[in-house]
Amino acid sequence: MKDFDVQRKPFVVPVDDGKLIEEHFGLASINSSLSLAHMIAPAGWGEPFQTPEFEEYTYVIRGKKKIEVGDEVVILLPGESIRVTKGIRVRYSNPFEEPCEYLAICSPPFQIDAAHREEE
């Protein structure tokens, strides 16, 4: 067993909402105790509220990202980050006019069934 893993070809998650998701580590790529994904959310993108079974960390590279956590709204700018603990109702979106590029880390790794997304 090696002491490291190099990811040169991340798994591109198939989605139908225009968002690019490149999973570098996680259940769909190199299995690890967390997931790490590079994402680009197009202008106007959004997903439903969810109450995930994992912590999620987001770091914005360019653009802006809107995060609704409980009764609060956070707008992340480039160079800013947020941690949302598991079991908290949250909604991620990009209602702005430019794409948002960011990194997302989930611990334990992201699983769609563990996100508990609400019906819109």
PyMOL commands that set and color helices and strands:
alter all, ss='L'
color gray80, all
select helices_A, chain A and resi 112-115
alter helices_A, ss='H'
color red, helices_A
select strands_A, chain A and resi 11-12+20-25+35-41+45-46+55-62+65-69+72-76+81-84+90-94+100-107
alter strands_A, ss='S'
color yellow, strands_A
deselect
rebuild
show_as cartoon
